[in-house]
Amino acid sequence: MRIIPAIDIIDGKCVRLTKGDYDTKKIYNENPLEVAKSFEDAGVEYLHLVDLDGAKASTIINYKVLDQIASKTNLKVDFGGGLKTNEDLHIAFSSGAKQITGGSIAVKDSTMFESWIQKYGSQKIILGADAKNEKVAISGWLEESSLEVTPFIKGYMSKGIQYVICTDISKDGMLEGPSFDLYKKIIAENPNIKLIASGGISSKEELPKLKELGCEGVIIGKAIYENKISMKDLEKLVVNSQ
């Protein structure tokens, strides 16, 4: 199971929100590159980078941060937040993203999202299926759709999607543990999925259970920034995951 630390960006700074609420913003570092380098020093290979300004504005904004991290570290970055047009995607990939995550676009413009899967391939396009009460949430989690998350994922898997990041918004930033039951349900219905768990990780002890469920990766955010999982822990987790 891949260990994937997260960096969320507002105004070019490394922040975390609670349950996706922008009013709960907490700045952890003014320099995201510094944070990315500390992850790389711990042996981390992958990074989940989210443009929260972009998610709100529905267009890519913090691509310079992506460019900086991609050009000054060897981290394989998956990038999301506000990717809505072919131009947004072009900017993300030319700024160094190895993969992009599409969430709202997959709900609001499935034709566009499907064209990205066809053009770039399932190795580069990740479906962001963020859930609130098992319904898909969009627009930086500011809107809840009527779509059930499990059938939504199943539909896209039939169109070629392999990688899915699923965040249970009720768990995000709460440090109360991830949504084991939801992930179990998704994997049971989609056995070939490469599911990346996200949201709620509060300790390193939760990770073996996610691995056991069959998660392909896990995104860790606040637990690192609040030192619930130390850099030394992170180093060991990366070694053990290989």
C-alpha positions as CSV (number, residue, x, y, z in Angstrom):
1,M,0.0,0.0,0.0
2,R,1.4,3.4,-1.1
3,I,1.9,6.1,1.6
4,I,0.9,9.4,0.1
5,P,1.3,12.6,2.2
6,A,-1.0,15.5,1.3
7,I,-0.2,19.2,0.8
8,D,-3.3,21.5,0.5
9,I,-2.6,25.0,-0.9
10,I,-4.4,28.3,-0.3
11,D,-2.6,31.5,-1.3
12,G,0.5,29.5,-2.1
13,K,0.7,28.3,1.6
14,C,0.4,24.8,3.1
15,V,-2.9,24.6,5.0
16,R,-5.4,22.1,6.3
17,L,-9.2,22.4,6.6
18,T,-11.6,20.5,8.7
19,K,-14.5,18.7,6.8
20,G,-13.5,20.9,3.8
21,D,-14.7,24.1,5.5
22,Y,-12.6,27.0,4.3
23,D,-13.4,28.9,7.5
24,T,-11.4,26.3,9.5
25,K,-8.2,27.0,7.5
26,K,-5.0,26.5,9.5
27,I,-1.7,27.5,8.0
28,Y,1.1,25.0,8.7
29,N,3.9,26.3,6.5
30,E,4.3,29.3,4.3
31,N,6.6,27.2,2.0
32,P,5.1,24.1,0.5
33,L,8.4,23.2,-1.2
34,E,10.0,22.9,2.2
35,V,7.3,20.5,3.3
36,A,7.6,18.5,0.2
37,K,11.4,18.2,0.7
38,S,10.9,17.0,4.2
39,F,8.6,14.2,2.9
40,E,11.2,13.3,0.3
41,D,13.9,13.2,3.0
42,A,11.7,10.7,4.9
43,G,11.8,8.4,1.8
44,V,8.3,9.3,0.5
45,E,7.9,8.8,-3.3
46,Y,4.3,10.1,-3.8
47,L,2.5,13.4,-3.0
48,H,-1.1,14.4,-3.2
49,L,-1.2,18.1,-3.9
50,V,-4.6,20.0,-3.8
51,D,-5.2,23.5,-5.1
52,L,-8.0,24.6,-2.7
53,D,-8.1,28.0,-4.3
54,G,-8.6,26.2,-7.7
55,A,-11.3,24.0,-6.2
56,K,-13.2,27.1,-5.1
57,A,-12.6,29.1,-8.3
58,S,-13.2,26.1,-10.7
59,T,-9.9,26.7,-12.6
60,I,-6.3,25.8,-11.8
61,I,-4.6,28.6,-9.7
62,N,-1.6,27.2,-7.7
63,Y,0.2,25.6,-10.6
64,K,3.4,27.5,-9.8
65,V,3.6,25.6,-6.5
66,L,3.2,22.3,-8.4
67,D,5.9,23.3,-10.8
68,Q,8.3,24.2,-8.0
69,I,7.7,20.9,-6.2
70,A,7.9,18.8,-9.4
71,S,11.1,20.5,-10.6
72,K,12.9,20.6,-7.2
73,T,12.0,17.1,-5.8
74,N,11.7,13.6,-7.3
75,L,8.2,13.2,-5.8
76,K,5.5,11.8,-8.1
77,V,2.7,14.3,-7.7
78,D,-0.9,13.8,-8.2
79,F,-2.7,17.1,-8.5
80,G,-6.3,18.1,-8.0
81,G,-8.5,21.1,-7.4
82,G,-10.4,23.1,-10.0
83,L,-9.4,21.1,-13.1
84,K,-12.3,21.8,-15.4
85,T,-10.9,22.3,-18.9
86,N,-8.5,20.8,-21.4
87,E,-6.3,23.9,-20.8
88,D,-6.3,23.3,-17.0
89,L,-5.1,19.7,-17.6
90,H,-2.4,20.9,-20.0
91,I,-1.1,23.4,-17.4
92,A,-1.2,20.7,-14.7
93,F,0.8,18.1,-16.7
94,S,3.2,20.7,-18.2
95,S,3.8,21.9,-14.6
96,G,5.0,18.4,-13.6
97,A,1.9,16.5,-12.4
98,K,2.3,12.7,-12.9
99,Q,-1.4,12.2,-12.3
100,I,-4.4,14.5,-12.0
101,T,-7.6,14.0,-9.9
102,G,-10.9,15.0,-11.3
103,G,-13.9,15.2,-8.9
104,S,-16.6,17.8,-9.7
105,I,-15.9,17.6,-13.4
106,A,-16.7,13.8,-13.3
107,V,-20.1,14.7,-12.0
108,K,-20.9,17.9,-13.9
109,D,-19.3,17.1,-17.3
110,S,-18.9,13.4,-17.7
111,T,-18.2,13.8,-21.5
112,M,-15.2,16.0,-20.8
113,F,-13.9,13.7,-18.0
114,E,-14.3,10.6,-20.2
115,S,-12.4,12.3,-23.0
116,W,-9.5,12.8,-20.5
117,I,-9.5,9.1,-19.7
118,Q,-9.3,8.3,-23.4
119,K,-6.6,10.9,-24.2
120,Y,-4.3,10.5,-21.2
121,G,-5.1,6.9,-20.1
122,S,-6.1,5.4,-16.8
123,Q,-2.6,5.6,-15.3
124,K,-2.8,9.4,-15.4
125,I,-6.4,10.2,-14.5
126,I,-7.7,9.6,-11.0
127,L,-11.4,9.7,-10.1
128,G,-12.0,11.9,-7.0
129,A,-15.1,10.4,-5.4
130,D,-15.6,12.4,-2.3
131,A,-18.5,11.4,-0.2
132,K,-20.9,12.9,2.4
133,N,-23.5,10.4,3.7
134,E,-22.4,8.1,0.9
135,K,-23.4,10.8,-1.7
136,V,-20.8,12.3,-4.0
137,A,-19.8,15.9,-2.9
138,I,-18.4,18.4,-5.4
139,S,-17.1,22.0,-5.8
140,G,-14.5,21.8,-3.1
141,W,-17.2,19.9,-1.0
142,L,-19.4,22.9,-1.0
143,E,-22.2,21.0,-2.8
144,E,-23.7,17.5,-2.3
145,S,-25.0,15.7,-5.4
146,S,-27.7,13.1,-5.5
147,L,-25.3,10.5,-6.8
148,E,-24.6,7.4,-4.6
149,V,-20.8,7.1,-4.3
150,T,-20.5,3.3,-4.9
151,P,-22.5,3.1,-8.2
152,F,-20.8,6.4,-9.3
153,I,-17.4,4.7,-9.0
154,K,-18.7,1.5,-10.7
155,G,-19.9,3.6,-13.6
156,Y,-16.5,5.1,-14.2
157,M,-14.7,1.8,-13.7
158,S,-16.7,0.5,-16.7
159,K,-15.3,3.5,-18.6
160,G,-11.7,2.6,-17.8
161,I,-10.9,4.3,-14.5
162,Q,-8.6,2.4,-12.2
163,Y,-7.4,4.8,-9.6
164,V,-10.0,6.3,-7.2
165,I,-9.4,8.6,-4.3
166,C,-12.3,8.5,-1.9
167,T,-12.6,10.9,1.0
168,D,-15.4,10.7,3.5
169,I,-15.9,14.4,4.2
170,S,-17.4,13.7,7.7
171,K,-14.0,12.2,8.7
172,D,-11.7,14.7,7.0
173,G,-9.4,16.6,9.3
174,M,-11.2,15.1,12.4
175,L,-8.4,12.7,13.4
176,E,-11.0,10.2,14.4
177,G,-10.1,7.4,12.0
178,P,-11.0,6.6,8.4
179,S,-14.2,5.2,6.9
180,F,-13.3,1.5,7.0
181,D,-16.9,0.4,6.3
182,L,-17.3,2.7,3.2
183,Y,-14.0,1.4,1.8
184,K,-14.9,-2.2,2.5
185,K,-18.2,-1.7,0.6
186,I,-16.5,0.0,-2.4
187,I,-13.8,-2.7,-2.7
188,A,-16.4,-5.5,-2.4
189,E,-18.4,-4.1,-5.3
190,N,-15.3,-3.1,-7.4
191,P,-12.7,-5.8,-6.8
192,N,-10.3,-4.5,-9.4
193,I,-10.2,-1.0,-8.1
194,K,-7.0,0.8,-7.0
195,L,-8.7,2.6,-4.1
196,I,-6.8,5.3,-2.3
197,A,-8.2,6.0,1.2
198,S,-8.3,9.6,2.3
199,G,-9.6,11.5,5.3
200,G,-9.6,10.8,9.1
201,I,-6.3,9.0,9.5
202,S,-5.3,9.6,13.1
203,S,-2.6,7.1,13.8
204,K,-0.2,4.7,12.1
205,E,-2.1,1.8,13.7
206,E,-5.0,2.4,11.3
207,L,-2.9,1.7,8.2
208,P,-2.6,-2.1,8.4
209,K,-6.4,-2.4,8.5
210,L,-6.7,-0.3,5.3
211,K,-4.1,-2.5,3.7
212,E,-6.0,-5.6,4.8
213,L,-9.2,-4.2,3.2
214,G,-7.3,-3.9,-0.1
215,C,-6.7,-0.2,-0.4
216,E,-3.9,0.5,-2.9
217,G,-2.8,3.7,-1.2
218,V,-3.6,6.0,1.7
219,I,-3.4,9.8,1.8
220,I,-2.3,11.2,5.1
221,G,-2.7,14.9,5.9
222,K,-3.5,16.4,9.3
223,A,-2.1,13.5,11.3
224,I,1.4,14.4,10.0
225,Y,0.9,18.2,10.5
226,E,-0.4,17.7,14.1
227,N,2.4,15.2,14.8
228,K,0.1,12.3,15.4
229,I,2.3,10.5,12.9
230,S,5.9,11.8,13.2
231,M,8.4,12.1,10.4
232,K,10.2,9.1,11.9
233,D,6.9,7.1,11.8
234,L,6.4,8.2,8.2
235,E,9.9,6.9,7.4
236,K,9.1,3.5,8.9
237,L,5.7,3.3,7.2
238,V,7.3,4.0,3.8
239,V,9.9,1.3,4.3
240,N,7.3,-1.2,5.5
241,S,5.0,-0.4,2.6
242,Q,7.7,-1.4,0.0
